[in-house]
Every structure is written in C-alpha cells, then in structure tokens.
Amino acid sequence: MATKTTGSKAASAAAKVLSSKSTGSASKTAAGSALTQKSSPKEQTSARAAKAASKVLRDGRTSAASKSAAASALSQAKSKK
C-alpha cells in the first residue's frame, strides 16, 4: 500500500493544471489523481491515471506544472511487482 501523499508544491501545480482551459485531458487526469491524494495516503493512482501521467511526462509540449502533477501521481501508482 502506498503511504505517499502529494506535496504542497505538486498540489498547487495540479490545481493550476485543472483550472487551465488549454490543458489536455491526460494532464487533467493526472492532476486530478495527484490532487485526490493530497491528504489521503491510502489512495493510489489508478492504472488509467498512471498511463495518462506517463504520457504527460513523455510529451515535450507539456508545462512544468503538468509534469509536476503527473510525476506526483505516478510516484503514488501501484507498483507492478
């Protein structure tokens, strides 16, 4: 079980991503997942959100805020071990 939570910087970035009108759906999915885990260490990133976060991190056009939120969400994903 994950015991990580989203930090305040990543949560702020996630909120910025969610409020932006020009942000893509993958970024918003990852940001929503990261924000959900702000104060819930028992929550884990779903496979769908982890896939979206991975896509965001690989895309060179995404903003630093989107990448921060995606990295936070991905770090809280269930491991494949």
Secondary structure, DSSP 8 states (H G I E B T S, - for coil): -------HHHHHHHHHHHH-SS--HHHHHHHHHHHHTSS-TT--B-HHHHHHHHHHHH-TTS-HHHHHHHHHHHHTB----
